């Protein structure tokens, strides 16, 4: 079986495998940035070659701050992925975004502190455009996929990416609300940044499990209710992702595929050989 797949799916909390993925081959990749979260599972889904990665490992053993985001995205790039659909459990910061809602946020706000968020450095300076951090072409495909399976997707909004693993204080939650933020999670910003640097189209599929602690009913929510919402969200996400895969791959007309074209400030001839070798996968069409 070929180890190349143009479509990648990253499953978050509640989505540790992809229903319907068949003829599965597990591939372990040792990247220049270390080991990814889990073995990549490559197979056939809706007639397409797809690679699936469980973000927190299939046994949910890796916390958000421990994730090796660079290895995860680099490994997908190495497997030939051009489209990443990233499913992620989130909390809601607005009354109108209810538990079990599915949202495609189009902006991020960074509240992380300790994470590696770039492939570059060590003798090469790169500044990619990130004003629009998700791929609108991919968002269109996912939104239409939701319609096809009769699951409503809310388009747009800002995802606050916090460090964790603790949840917000009530004061923090109220500040985010006063800023007009919509959702809060712990993982997707670094994925979006690194996917852009890897010239991969990326979109978050945000799965609302509950309201953040600002909500008066927050403390009444039980662990069992959250787990049940994770299960239902996972089932809905699978339906949407499968419908999206049926519409992919298509010709990429977005700018994601050319993100590095005008972003590399360093003369590549002056980049240290060790750095060039480590980043050859990302830089080869510009060398």
Secondary structure, DSSP 8 states (H G I E B T S, - for coil): -----SEEEEE-TT--S-TT-EEEEEE--EETTEE-SS-EEEEEETTEEEEEEETTTTTT---GGG--HHHHHHHHHHTT--EEEEEEEEEESSTTS-TT-EEE--EEEEE--S----S--SS--B----SS-S-HHHHHHHHHHHHHTT--EEE--EEEEE--SS---HHHHHHHHHTT--EEESSHHHHHHHHHHTT-EEEEEEEEEEE-TTSTTGGG--HHHHHHHHHHHHHHHHHHHHHHHHH------SSGGGTTTTTB-S-GGGS-HHHHHHTHHHHTTT-
